[in-house]
Amino acid sequence: MTALTLSTAAVPGLRADAIVIGVAKGAASRSGSLVVAPGAEDLDKAYDGRLAGVLETLGASGAEGEVTKLPAPAGFKAPLVVAVGLGDRPEKDAAYDTEALRAAAGVAARALAGSKKAAFALPLADADAVGAVAEGVLLGAYSFDAYKGNGNGSEARKNGKAPLAEAALLGGKPRDKAYKAAVERAVAVSEELNRARDLINTPPNDLNPEAFAAIAQAAAKEHGIKVQVLDEKALAKGGYGGILGVGAGSASGPRLVKLSYTSSKAKRHLAFVGKGITYDSGGISLKPAGHNETMKCDMSGAAAVFAAVVAAARLGLEVNVTGWLALAENMPSGSATRPGDVLRMYSGKTVEVLNTDAEGRLVLADALWAASQEKPDAIVDVATLTGAMMLALGNRTFGIMANDDAFRSAVHEAAEQVGEPAWPMPLPDHLRKGMDSATADIANMGERMGGGLVAGLFLREFVGEGITWAHLDIAGPAFNEGGPFGYTPKGGTGSAVRTLVRLAELASDGELG
């Protein structure tokens, strides 16, 4: 992972492969003009105040995601200047948006793949800006090379695509406690988020439920987290019919992993529940051709929960956080659950399975009920649950449903604070009737229209009475099949990790209602 340092060194004498600066679109009164952001004063002076004009000549506009490269002026140790767009210039005396800084740093880190060191001279007005740039660098420099060449990154280095090795954040006040804390937080969160990305990108032949559970156990031991793993026998003894039913068709048995981080100073208890389908073929209701290739990502919710619990432990937050990873592989075979089968869930309710490809809600139902038995202050589940949510919100935004409007708003606000696009969604009670079953207490399918909301209503049935709950459907943003953007790579993204960590921080600070 890219090494980070805070530096007060002067830009001209800094030895690095490149200097990263920010540029923005000018104010409306200066339509079309380019503004050089704070942090690049020494460079602008070396160009006699004409750096913006030079960059405009090279085609720079200041748009977000834009990269413009030019040789550094004479007298600078670094040979290259990389100007990254920050979008619209903020109003007078206002700071640059932290998400714009995070995205710009990510773009620059990716553009400098293969470099040993880069100096980031972006506008660092405060500790929040420092943290945003640090996160952007660490997340933007991510690459997954475990299956290329001999798997140790040599293939990437040979092709000049190894991640940026070191980043110096200029103007970062290395002795300032707030700045140091911002970097330390960025490192902890980014490392765990990138661990989640690695899990999501790992091929399903190497990441089955048992393997995922073993990884969680190792991390728990390293960070002082209590862990409990229920295998097939324990699940059967406990009556976890949903998880067992989904995993029945696979040679790899299901697992339920419980991770418990506790703080002696905690006054609140949060439970995070993650869908962990390590591969989803659809089961007997087999997915059509063209829909199977990325189904290794169907455990992204469990990866996010795992990463968030470990990050909370690393940050030493004063809150108890329990993570539940509902792990199974959904495969067709002679032993697989069939459409028409009825499963008795851990809660005691029976579910008629009308579609075995609606399996995520079955494993989550058992885990939600298990989490409810501990009476936490709130439960948040995370899942790549429905294609319907992608139709509603696209590929970059996750939906938020909840049984409490205020809590739904709090989760939405937390997502906005960390730069994760999300949108509140309703749970219309009239859609519940579509899941009525003549055979069982409830069916796992309802009306086709509003399918993402129907799934949320199904999950609500398995949340303990009086417990505040939210459901994050990350089906769209969990796996990026297009090109990289900002600090988001192609492949697994680690969606919702930062939102969960932020919720834990708010609870730790007594700010989560």
Kinemage of the C-alpha trace (Angstrom):
@kinemage 1
@onewidth
@group {chain A} dominant
@subgroup {mainchain}
@vectorlist {calphas} color= white
{ca met a 1} P 0.000 0.000 0.000
{ca thr a 2} L 1.151 3.522 -0.747
{ca ala a 3} L 3.193 5.067 2.081
{ca leu a 4} L 1.921 8.448 3.292
{ca thr a 5} L 3.868 11.295 4.888
{ca leu a 6} L 2.934 14.808 5.961
{ca ser a 7} L 5.469 17.374 4.805
{ca thr a 8} L 6.147 21.089 5.096
{ca ala a 9} L 8.964 20.941 2.539
{ca ala a 10} L 9.169 23.629 -0.123
{ca val a 11} L 7.933 22.364 -3.485
{ca pro a 12} L 10.950 23.413 -5.608
{ca gly a 13} L 13.496 21.410 -3.585
{ca leu a 14} L 11.384 18.303 -3.041
{ca arg a 15} L 12.731 15.186 -4.724
{ca ala a 16} L 9.827 13.308 -6.284
{ca asp a 17} L 8.711 11.894 -9.612
{ca ala a 18} L 5.849 14.375 -9.842
{ca ile a 19} L 4.104 17.290 -8.167
{ca val a 20} L 0.313 17.063 -8.035
{ca ile a 21} L -1.652 20.317 -7.995
{ca gly a 22} L -5.330 21.154 -8.206
{ca val a 23} L -7.092 23.338 -10.758
{ca ala a 24} L -10.711 24.443 -10.803
{ca lys a 25} L -13.241 26.074 -13.050
{ca gly a 26} L -13.423 29.834 -12.613
{ca ala a 27} L -16.408 31.713 -11.214
{ca ala a 28} L -19.387 32.486 -13.441
{ca ser a 29} L -18.136 36.026 -13.969
{ca arg a 30} L -14.972 34.553 -15.470
{ca ser a 31} L -16.602 31.922 -17.646
{ca gly a 32} L -14.090 29.578 -19.203
{ca ser a 33} L -11.196 30.711 -16.991
{ca leu a 34} L -9.055 28.288 -15.026
{ca val a 35} L -8.054 28.762 -11.399
{ca val a 36} L -4.966 27.258 -9.799
{ca ala a 37} L -5.937 25.945 -6.356
{ca pro a 38} L -4.003 26.814 -3.165
{ca gly a 39} L -0.899 24.715 -2.680
{ca ala a 40} L 0.621 25.486 -6.078
{ca glu a 41} L 1.863 29.007 -5.315
{ca asp a 42} L 5.561 28.166 -5.878
{ca leu a 43} L 4.787 26.642 -9.266
{ca asp a 44} L 2.620 29.550 -10.312
{ca lys a 45} L 5.390 31.950 -9.296
{ca ala a 46} L 7.882 29.997 -11.412
{ca tyr a 47} L 5.555 30.562 -14.390
{ca asp a 48} L 5.358 34.296 -13.576
{ca gly a 49} L 1.731 33.873 -12.548
{ca arg a 50} L 0.788 32.337 -15.902
{ca leu a 51} L 0.423 28.676 -14.868
{ca ala a 52} L -3.353 28.735 -15.369
{ca gly a 53} L -2.916 30.108 -18.887
{ca val a 54} L -0.329 27.453 -19.747
{ca leu a 55} L -2.641 24.699 -18.537
{ca glu a 56} L -5.562 26.157 -20.494
{ca thr a 57} L -3.404 26.126 -23.602
{ca leu a 58} L -2.847 22.413 -22.972
{ca gly a 59} L -6.610 21.878 -22.807
{ca ala a 60} L -7.225 21.902 -19.048
{ca ser a 61} L -10.662 23.071 -17.952
{ca gly a 62} L -10.671 22.162 -14.252
{ca ala a 63} L -13.381 19.536 -14.671
{ca glu a 64} L -13.484 16.754 -12.088
{ca gly a 65} L -11.472 13.717 -13.157
{ca glu a 66} L -9.400 15.643 -15.667
{ca val a 67} L -5.607 15.179 -15.706
{ca thr a 68} L -3.137 17.483 -17.442
{ca lys a 69} L 0.602 16.830 -17.407
{ca leu a 70} L 3.420 19.273 -18.164
{ca pro a 71} L 7.159 19.496 -17.453
{ca ala a 72} L 8.126 21.160 -14.198
{ca pro a 73} L 9.876 24.541 -14.572
{ca ala a 74} L 13.615 24.987 -14.219
{ca gly a 75} L 14.912 24.824 -10.663
{ca phe a 76} L 12.432 22.181 -9.478
{ca lys a 77} L 13.768 18.789 -8.408
{ca ala a 78} L 10.623 16.972 -9.587
{ca pro a 79} L 10.495 16.669 -13.383
{ca leu a 80} L 6.711 16.523 -13.835
{ca val a 81} L 3.621 18.496 -12.844
{ca val a 82} L 0.247 16.736 -12.768
{ca ala a 83} L -2.755 19.062 -12.622
{ca val a 84} L -6.016 17.412 -11.582
{ca gly a 85} L -9.461 18.962 -11.893
{ca leu a 86} L -11.422 19.882 -8.767
{ca gly a 87} L -14.605 21.016 -10.492
{ca asp a 88} L -16.141 24.393 -9.724
{ca arg a 89} L -14.144 26.840 -7.672
{ca pro a 90} L -15.751 27.331 -4.240
{ca glu a 91} L -17.269 30.624 -3.195
{ca lys a 92} L -14.942 33.249 -1.737
{ca asp a 93} L -13.339 32.138 1.554
{ca ala a 94} L -14.968 28.693 1.291
{ca ala a 95} L -12.872 25.529 1.386
{ca tyr a 96} L -12.716 23.032 -1.444
{ca asp a 97} L -15.221 20.198 -1.141
{ca thr a 98} L -13.654 17.185 0.563
{ca glu a 99} L -15.151 14.723 -1.919
{ca ala a 100} L -13.679 16.727 -4.818
{ca leu a 101} L -10.280 16.556 -3.096
{ca arg a 102} L -10.685 12.824 -2.439
{ca ala a 103} L -11.579 12.131 -6.070
{ca ala a 104} L -8.784 14.329 -7.435
{ca ala a 105} L -6.185 12.622 -5.249
{ca gly a 106} L -7.462 9.242 -6.426
{ca val a 107} L -7.255 10.221 -10.080
{ca ala a 108} L -3.707 11.495 -9.614
{ca ala a 109} L -2.594 8.389 -7.710
{ca arg a 110} L -3.881 6.179 -10.512
{ca ala a 111} L -2.277 8.400 -13.184
{ca leu a 112} L 1.060 8.038 -11.395
{ca ala a 113} L 1.060 4.238 -11.257
{ca gly a 114} L 4.641 3.042 -11.570
{ca ser a 115} L 6.065 6.115 -9.823
{ca lys a 116} L 8.124 5.870 -6.670
{ca lys a 117} L 7.096 9.156 -5.067
{ca ala a 118} L 4.684 11.996 -5.709
{ca ala a 119} L 4.212 15.255 -3.836
{ca phe a 120} L 0.574 16.287 -3.448
{ca ala a 121} L 0.298 20.079 -3.308
{ca leu a 122} L -3.493 20.147 -3.111
{ca pro a 123} L -5.425 22.655 -0.968
{ca leu a 124} L -5.257 21.388 2.619
{ca ala a 125} L -7.271 23.922 4.585
{ca asp a 126} L -7.870 21.688 7.591
{ca ala a 127} L -7.654 18.147 8.962
{ca asp a 128} L -10.773 17.076 7.042
{ca ala a 129} L -9.083 18.016 3.782
{ca val a 130} L -5.932 16.136 4.821
{ca gly a 131} L -7.988 13.032 5.560
{ca ala a 132} L -9.838 13.281 2.260
{ca val a 133} L -6.644 13.584 0.204
{ca ala a 134} L -5.018 10.755 2.153
{ca glu a 135} L -8.031 8.506 1.516
{ca gly a 136} L -8.110 9.460 -2.145
{ca val a 137} L -4.451 8.546 -2.600
{ca leu a 138} L -4.738 5.215 -0.781
{ca leu a 139} L -7.962 4.186 -2.490
{ca gly a 140} L -6.981 5.506 -5.909
{ca ala a 141} L -3.640 3.679 -5.881
{ca tyr a 142} L -5.361 0.321 -5.278
{ca ser a 143} L -4.711 -2.529 -7.697
{ca phe a 144} L -5.520 -6.223 -7.635
{ca asp a 145} L -2.664 -8.257 -9.113
{ca ala a 146} L -2.805 -11.478 -7.106
{ca tyr a 147} L -3.611 -13.577 -10.165
{ca lys a 148} L -1.259 -11.927 -12.667
{ca gly a 149} L 2.206 -13.326 -13.263
{ca asn a 150} L 3.511 -15.020 -10.126
{ca gly a 151} L 1.065 -13.126 -7.945
{ca asn a 152} L 3.580 -10.927 -6.082
{ca gly a 153} L 3.079 -7.801 -8.169
{ca ser a 154} L 6.069 -8.349 -10.458
{ca glu a 155} L 3.838 -8.372 -13.535
{ca ala a 156} L 2.455 -4.953 -12.614
{ca arg a 157} L 5.938 -3.570 -11.977
{ca lys a 158} L 7.170 -4.944 -15.295
{ca asn a 159} L 4.362 -3.138 -17.106
{ca gly a 160} L 4.908 0.085 -15.177
{ca lys a 161} L 1.532 -0.278 -13.449
{ca ala a 162} L 2.655 -0.920 -9.886
{ca pro a 163} L 0.817 1.318 -7.397
{ca leu a 164} L 2.354 4.655 -6.475
{ca ala a 165} L 4.865 3.778 -3.764
{ca glu a 166} L 4.948 6.961 -1.674
{ca ala a 167} L 2.913 10.145 -1.384
{ca ala a 168} L 3.957 13.281 0.493
{ca leu a 169} L 1.064 15.554 1.476
{ca leu a 170} L 2.487 19.070 1.364
{ca gly a 171} L 1.242 21.613 3.881
{ca gly a 172} L 0.068 18.803 6.121
{ca lys a 173} L 1.551 20.045 9.426
{ca pro a 174} L 3.166 16.780 10.575
{ca arg a 175} L 3.223 17.889 14.246
{ca asp a 176} L -0.433 18.866 14.339
{ca lys a 177} L -2.374 16.230 16.308
{ca ala a 178} L -5.541 16.691 14.243
{ca tyr a 179} L -3.651 16.298 10.973
{ca lys a 180} L -1.842 13.204 12.217
{ca ala a 181} L -5.098 11.718 13.440
{ca ala a 182} L -6.723 12.387 10.064
{ca val a 183} L -3.968 10.474 8.279
{ca glu a 184} L -4.082 7.612 10.773
{ca arg a 185} L -7.837 7.329 10.299
{ca ala a 186} L -7.466 7.419 6.521
{ca val a 187} L -4.883 4.637 6.647
{ca ala a 188} L -7.009 2.368 8.850
{ca val a 189} L -10.215 2.861 6.866
{ca ser a 190} L -8.527 2.652 3.472
{ca glu a 191} L -6.542 -0.470 4.308
{ca glu a 192} L -9.673 -2.261 5.464
{ca leu a 193} L -11.697 -1.003 2.511
{ca asn a 194} L -8.983 -2.251 0.165
{ca arg a 195} L -9.061 -5.586 2.005
{ca ala a 196} L -12.782 -5.729 1.204
{ca arg a 197} L -11.969 -4.994 -2.449
{ca asp a 198} L -9.473 -7.860 -2.466
{ca leu a 199} L -12.108 -10.238 -1.122
{ca ile a 200} L -14.662 -9.118 -3.702
{ca asn a 201} L -12.161 -9.518 -6.535
{ca thr a 202} L -10.971 -12.960 -5.418
{ca pro a 203} L -12.259 -15.727 -7.732
{ca pro a 204} L -14.927 -17.942 -6.151
{ca asn a 205} L -12.796 -21.063 -6.508
{ca asp a 206} L -10.479 -19.508 -3.910
{ca leu a 207} L -13.083 -17.777 -1.751
{ca asn a 208} L -15.810 -20.093 -0.580
{ca pro a 209} L -17.633 -19.637 2.761
{ca glu a 210} L -15.065 -21.639 4.703
{ca ala a 211} L -12.163 -19.654 3.253
{ca phe a 212} L -13.901 -16.332 3.959
{ca ala a 213} L -14.540 -17.426 7.549
{ca ala a 214} L -10.857 -18.350 7.979
{ca ile a 215} L -9.787 -14.898 6.756
{ca ala a 216} L -12.176 -13.282 9.222
{ca gln a 217} L -10.827 -15.431 12.048
{ca ala a 218} L -7.238 -14.426 11.272
{ca ala a 219} L -8.081 -10.721 11.174
{ca ala a 220} L -10.090 -10.978 14.383
{ca lys a 221} L -7.140 -12.554 16.191
{ca glu a 222} L -4.823 -9.819 14.921
{ca his a 223} L -7.048 -6.967 16.084
{ca gly a 224} L -8.477 -8.293 19.332
{ca ile a 225} L -11.946 -9.038 17.996
{ca lys a 226} L -13.939 -11.980 19.319
{ca val a 227} L -15.066 -14.356 16.599
{ca gln a 228} L -17.521 -17.228 16.436
{ca val a 229} L -18.038 -19.395 13.345
{ca leu a 230} L -21.065 -21.632 12.930
{ca asp a 231} L -20.494 -24.446 10.410
{ca glu a 232} L -23.137 -26.702 8.819
{ca lys a 233} L -23.595 -28.802 11.955
{ca ala a 234} L -23.950 -25.805 14.230
{ca leu a 235} L -26.309 -24.102 11.788
{ca ala a 236} L -28.467 -27.223 11.606
{ca lys a 237} L -28.506 -27.557 15.389
{ca gly a 238} L -29.474 -23.903 15.743
{ca gly a 239} L -32.236 -24.043 13.147
{ca tyr a 240} L -30.768 -21.598 10.621
{ca gly a 241} L -32.980 -22.813 7.772
{ca gly a 242} L -32.402 -19.822 5.523
{ca ile a 243} L -28.603 -20.054 5.392
{ca leu a 244} L -28.704 -23.837 5.163
{ca gly a 245} L -31.325 -23.749 2.427
{ca val a 246} L -29.285 -21.419 0.240
{ca gly a 247} L -26.092 -23.421 0.740
{ca ala a 248} L -27.720 -26.830 0.295
{ca gly a 249} L -26.744 -27.212 -3.357
{ca ser a 250} L -23.039 -26.484 -2.938
{ca ala a 251} L -20.132 -28.767 -2.096
{ca ser a 252} L -18.852 -25.845 0.009
{ca gly a 253} L -20.871 -25.625 3.194
{ca pro a 254} L -22.314 -22.336 4.505
{ca arg a 255} L -21.045 -20.409 7.506
{ca leu a 256} L -22.345 -17.742 9.857
{ca val a 257} L -19.515 -15.634 11.260
{ca lys a 258} L -19.993 -13.350 14.239
{ca leu a 259} L -17.337 -10.687 14.870
{ca ser a 260} L -17.564 -8.769 18.149
{ca tyr a 261} L -15.571 -5.608 18.810
{ca thr a 262} L -16.174 -4.227 22.292
{ca ser a 263} L -15.027 -1.090 24.061
{ca ser a 264} L -14.986 -0.670 27.840
{ca lys a 265} L -16.237 2.894 27.322
{ca ala a 266} L -19.071 1.992 24.941
{ca lys a 267} L -22.577 3.299 25.599
{ca arg a 268} L -24.071 2.119 22.302
{ca his a 269} L -24.160 -1.190 20.445
{ca leu a 270} L -24.446 -1.397 16.651
{ca ala a 271} L -24.955 -4.606 14.692
{ca phe a 272} L -23.900 -4.822 11.044
{ca val a 273} L -25.197 -7.713 8.931
{ca gly a 274} L -23.696 -8.594 5.554
{ca lys a 275} L -24.886 -10.761 2.689
{ca gly a 276} L -22.023 -13.117 1.829
{ca ile a 277} L -22.954 -15.199 -1.208
{ca thr a 278} L -19.455 -16.122 -2.364
{ca tyr a 279} L -20.861 -17.182 -5.721
{ca asp a 280} L -24.411 -16.861 -6.981
{ca ser a 281} L -25.440 -19.063 -9.879
{ca gly a 282} L -29.097 -18.448 -9.078
{ca gly a 283} L -29.451 -22.022 -7.840
{ca ile a 284} L -32.190 -24.061 -9.527
{ca ser a 285} L -33.595 -20.731 -10.813
{ca leu a 286} L -30.388 -20.486 -12.829
{ca lys a 287} L -29.243 -17.069 -14.011
{ca pro a 288} L -29.245 -16.626 -17.813
{ca ala a 289} L -26.021 -16.489 -19.805
{ca gly a 290} L -24.210 -13.195 -19.372
{ca his a 291} L -25.325 -12.704 -15.772
{ca asn a 292} L -22.930 -15.125 -14.072
{ca glu a 293} L -19.488 -13.723 -14.779
{ca thr a 294} L -19.373 -11.149 -11.973
{ca met a 295} L -21.294 -13.106 -9.366
{ca lys a 296} L -18.182 -13.477 -7.220
{ca cys a 297} L -19.158 -9.974 -6.035
{ca asp a 298} L -22.340 -11.175 -4.330
{ca met a 299} L -20.494 -11.269 -1.003
{ca ser a 300} L -19.749 -7.518 -1.120
{ca gly a 301} L -22.086 -6.831 1.801
{ca ala a 302} L -20.262 -9.278 4.058
{ca ala a 303} L -16.929 -7.850 2.899
{ca ala a 304} L -18.116 -4.355 3.839
{ca val a 305} L -19.283 -5.470 7.282
{ca phe a 306} L -16.039 -7.347 7.918
{ca ala a 307} L -13.957 -4.331 6.910
{ca ala a 308} L -16.041 -1.934 9.011
{ca val a 309} L -15.752 -3.999 12.199
{ca val a 310} L -11.982 -4.311 11.825
{ca ala a 311} L -11.684 -0.586 11.067
{ca ala a 312} L -13.691 0.231 14.200
{ca ala a 313} L -11.297 -1.911 16.231
{ca arg a 314} L -8.243 -0.287 14.672
{ca leu a 315} L -9.635 3.174 15.395
{ca gly a 316} L -10.451 2.229 18.992
{ca leu a 317} L -13.970 3.621 18.752
{ca glu a 318} L -15.979 3.823 21.975
{ca val a 319} L -18.864 1.736 20.696
{ca asn a 320} L -19.628 -1.978 20.599
{ca val a 321} L -19.887 -3.246 17.037
{ca thr a 322} L -21.010 -6.743 16.131
{ca gly a 323} L -20.643 -7.948 12.569
{ca trp a 324} L -22.613 -10.870 11.168
{ca leu a 325} L -21.354 -12.450 7.938
{ca ala a 326} L -23.999 -14.701 6.369
{ca leu a 327} L -21.880 -16.852 4.039
{ca ala a 328} L -23.101 -19.391 1.490
{ca glu a 329} L -22.586 -20.465 -2.106
{ca asn a 330} L -25.773 -20.654 -4.192
{ca met a 331} L -25.407 -23.574 -6.603
{ca pro a 332} L -27.730 -25.956 -8.484
{ca ser a 333} L -27.458 -29.662 -7.720
{ca gly a 334} L -29.524 -32.643 -6.657
{ca ser a 335} L -29.449 -31.399 -3.073
{ca ala a 336} L -30.276 -27.770 -3.865
{ca thr a 337} L -33.367 -26.003 -2.573
{ca arg a 338} L -36.124 -26.074 -5.202
{ca pro a 339} L -38.735 -23.458 -6.116
{ca gly a 340} L -41.743 -24.491 -4.056
{ca asp a 341} L -39.739 -25.713 -1.071
{ca val a 342} L -40.547 -24.297 2.334
{ca leu a 343} L -37.749 -23.339 4.742
{ca arg a 344} L -38.142 -22.880 8.482
{ca met a 345} L -36.033 -19.883 9.393
{ca tyr a 346} L -34.039 -19.222 12.561
{ca ser a 347} L -36.865 -16.960 13.750
{ca gly a 348} L -39.322 -19.857 13.466
{ca lys a 349} L -41.167 -18.328 10.520
{ca thr a 350} L -41.611 -20.419 7.392
{ca val a 351} L -40.720 -19.126 3.925
{ca glu a 352} L -41.961 -20.517 0.634
{ca val a 353} L -39.110 -20.255 -1.846
{ca leu a 354} L -40.599 -19.191 -5.177
{ca asn a 355} L -37.273 -18.219 -6.723
{ca thr a 356} L -33.926 -19.591 -5.570
{ca asp a 357} L -32.195 -16.573 -7.104
{ca ala a 358} L -33.801 -14.437 -4.392
{ca glu a 359} L -31.408 -16.073 -1.952
{ca gly a 360} L -29.721 -13.088 -0.346
{ca arg a 361} L -32.798 -12.198 1.662
{ca leu a 362} L -32.906 -15.758 3.010
{ca val a 363} L -29.414 -15.713 4.493
{ca leu a 364} L -29.895 -12.153 5.748
{ca ala a 365} L -33.164 -13.094 7.436
{ca asp a 366} L -31.422 -15.634 9.654
{ca ala a 367} L -28.558 -13.261 10.436
{ca leu a 368} L -30.920 -10.357 11.173
{ca trp a 369} L -32.845 -12.467 13.666
{ca ala a 370} L -29.601 -13.645 15.273
{ca ala a 371} L -28.428 -10.026 15.563
{ca ser a 372} L -31.786 -9.028 17.030
{ca gln a 373} L -31.394 -11.458 19.937
{ca glu a 374} L -28.654 -9.255 21.384
{ca lys a 375} L -30.962 -6.199 21.406
{ca pro a 376} L -28.510 -3.753 19.812
{ca asp a 377} L -29.384 -0.074 19.589
{ca ala a 378} L -29.547 -0.385 15.808
{ca ile a 379} L -28.994 -2.920 13.037
{ca val a 380} L -27.733 -2.051 9.562
{ca asp a 381} L -27.620 -4.728 6.882
{ca val a 382} L -25.668 -4.403 3.649
{ca ala a 383} L -26.327 -6.474 0.548
{ca thr a 384} L -26.018 -6.688 -3.206
{ca leu a 385} L -29.671 -7.600 -3.056
{ca thr a 386} L -31.706 -6.637 -6.122
{ca gly a 387} L -31.300 -5.720 -9.755
{ca ala a 388} L -34.404 -3.593 -9.199
{ca met a 389} L -32.344 -1.177 -7.095
{ca met a 390} L -29.902 -0.783 -9.974
{ca leu a 391} L -32.803 0.025 -12.303
{ca ala a 392} L -33.992 2.637 -9.826
{ca leu a 393} L -30.700 4.286 -8.843
{ca gly a 394} L -28.088 3.246 -11.413
{ca asn a 395} L -24.629 1.823 -10.893
{ca arg a 396} L -23.149 4.327 -8.437
{ca thr a 397} L -25.841 4.928 -5.812
{ca phe a 398} L -27.099 2.585 -3.122
{ca gly a 399} L -30.600 2.624 -1.679
{ca ile a 400} L -31.408 3.067 2.007
{ca met a 401} L -34.561 1.616 3.556
{ca ala a 402} L -35.423 1.622 7.243
{ca asn a 403} L -38.147 1.045 9.798
{ca asp a 404} L -37.461 4.487 11.256
{ca asp a 405} L -37.461 7.659 9.147
{ca ala a 406} L -35.055 9.534 11.419
{ca phe a 407} L -32.552 6.697 11.348
{ca arg a 408} L -32.835 6.411 7.563
{ca ser a 409} L -32.001 10.124 7.362
{ca ala a 410} L -29.058 9.649 9.724
{ca val a 411} L -27.650 6.843 7.570
{ca his a 412} L -28.127 8.956 4.446
{ca glu a 413} L -26.338 11.879 6.074
{ca ala a 414} L -23.465 9.618 7.160
{ca ala a 415} L -23.095 8.357 3.585
{ca glu a 416} L -23.005 11.928 2.271
{ca gln a 417} L -20.381 12.919 4.850
{ca val a 418} L -17.953 10.263 3.582
{ca gly a 419} L -18.713 10.744 -0.105
{ca glu a 420} L -20.741 7.592 -0.806
{ca pro a 421} L -23.711 8.296 -3.117
{ca ala a 422} L -26.912 6.982 -1.522
{ca trp a 423} L -30.619 7.699 -1.637
{ca pro a 424} L -33.455 7.105 0.857
{ca met a 425} L -36.131 4.714 -0.365
{ca pro a 426} L -39.592 3.924 1.083
{ca leu a 427} L -41.060 0.686 2.395
{ca pro a 428} L -44.672 0.874 1.156
{ca asp a 429} L -46.834 -1.412 3.295
{ca his a 430} L -49.178 -2.192 0.408
{ca leu a 431} L -46.388 -4.201 -1.273
{ca arg a 432} L -46.256 -6.628 1.649
{ca lys a 433} L -49.439 -8.427 0.531
{ca gly a 434} L -47.687 -9.633 -2.626
{ca met a 435} L -45.541 -11.943 -0.457
{ca asp a 436} L -48.518 -13.714 1.103
{ca ser a 437} L -48.229 -17.487 0.702
{ca ala a 438} L -50.965 -20.116 0.857
{ca thr a 439} L -48.403 -22.602 2.143
{ca ala a 440} L -46.049 -20.702 4.440
{ca asp a 441} L -45.905 -17.598 6.615
{ca ile a 442} L -44.361 -15.596 3.782
{ca ala a 443} L -42.930 -16.098 0.272
{ca asn a 444} L -39.495 -14.892 -0.758
{ca met a 445} L -40.944 -13.097 -3.798
{ca gly a 446} L -43.656 -10.497 -4.239
{ca glu a 447} L -44.664 -7.983 -6.861
{ca arg a 448} L -42.154 -7.519 -9.672
{ca met a 449} L -42.546 -3.750 -9.784
{ca gly a 450} L -40.755 -2.199 -6.838
{ca gly a 451} L -38.741 -5.375 -6.345
{ca gly a 452} L -36.050 -3.638 -4.313
{ca leu a 453} L -38.666 -2.330 -1.904
{ca val a 454} L -40.301 -5.759 -1.689
{ca ala a 455} L -36.951 -7.225 -0.654
{ca gly a 456} L -36.649 -4.589 2.058
{ca leu a 457} L -40.135 -5.434 3.330
{ca phe a 458} L -39.174 -9.112 3.468
{ca leu a 459} L -36.111 -8.323 5.585
{ca arg a 460} L -38.144 -6.141 7.925
{ca glu a 461} L -40.130 -9.251 8.898
{ca phe a 462} L -36.987 -10.666 10.541
{ca val a 463} L -35.907 -7.663 12.600
{ca gly a 464} L -36.701 -7.980 16.295
{ca glu a 465} L -39.567 -5.907 17.662
{ca gly a 466} L -38.590 -2.420 18.777
{ca ile a 467} L -35.130 -2.512 17.158
{ca thr a 468} L -34.116 0.324 14.843
{ca trp a 469} L -32.992 -1.068 11.487
{ca ala a 470} L -31.731 0.091 8.089
{ca his a 471} L -31.082 -1.844 4.886
{ca leu a 472} L -28.478 -0.770 2.325
{ca asp a 473} L -28.961 -2.276 -1.143
{ca ile a 474} L -25.533 -1.839 -2.776
{ca ala a 475} L -26.279 -3.917 -5.899
{ca gly a 476} L -25.289 -1.038 -8.172
{ca pro a 477} L -22.087 0.446 -6.714
{ca ala a 478} L -20.559 -2.734 -5.222
{ca phe a 479} L -18.847 -3.839 -8.437
{ca asn a 480} L -17.645 -1.477 -11.147
{ca glu a 481} L -17.757 -3.161 -14.548
{ca gly a 482} L -16.776 0.032 -16.353
{ca gly a 483} L -13.568 2.024 -16.319
{ca pro a 484} L -12.080 3.430 -13.099
{ca phe a 485} L -13.114 6.906 -11.960
{ca gly a 486} L -12.032 9.115 -9.098
{ca tyr a 487} L -10.684 6.776 -6.436
{ca thr a 488} L -12.936 3.922 -7.576
{ca pro a 489} L -11.213 1.061 -9.443
{ca lys a 490} L -12.599 -1.387 -11.918
{ca gly a 491} L -13.991 -4.427 -10.067
{ca gly a 492} L -14.799 -4.541 -6.360
{ca thr a 493} L -15.307 -1.092 -4.854
{ca gly a 494} L -15.813 -1.614 -1.114
{ca ser a 495} L -19.117 0.265 -1.231
{ca ala a 496} L -20.699 1.052 2.173
{ca val a 497} L -17.534 0.433 4.219
{ca arg a 498} L -17.037 4.137 4.870
{ca thr a 499} L -20.713 4.678 5.678
{ca leu a 500} L -20.652 1.899 8.272
{ca val a 501} L -17.454 3.237 9.831
{ca arg a 502} L -18.959 6.722 9.966
{ca leu a 503} L -22.054 5.367 11.715
{ca ala a 504} L -19.812 3.668 14.269
{ca glu a 505} L -17.913 6.936 14.796
{ca leu a 506} L -21.139 8.866 15.295
{ca ala a 507} L -22.332 6.289 17.831
{ca ser a 508} L -18.952 6.464 19.560
{ca asp a 509} L -19.262 10.250 19.836
{ca gly a 510} L -22.864 10.045 21.068
{ca glu a 511} L -24.156 11.731 17.918
{ca leu a 512} L -26.213 8.887 16.465
{ca gly a 513} L -29.814 9.146 17.628
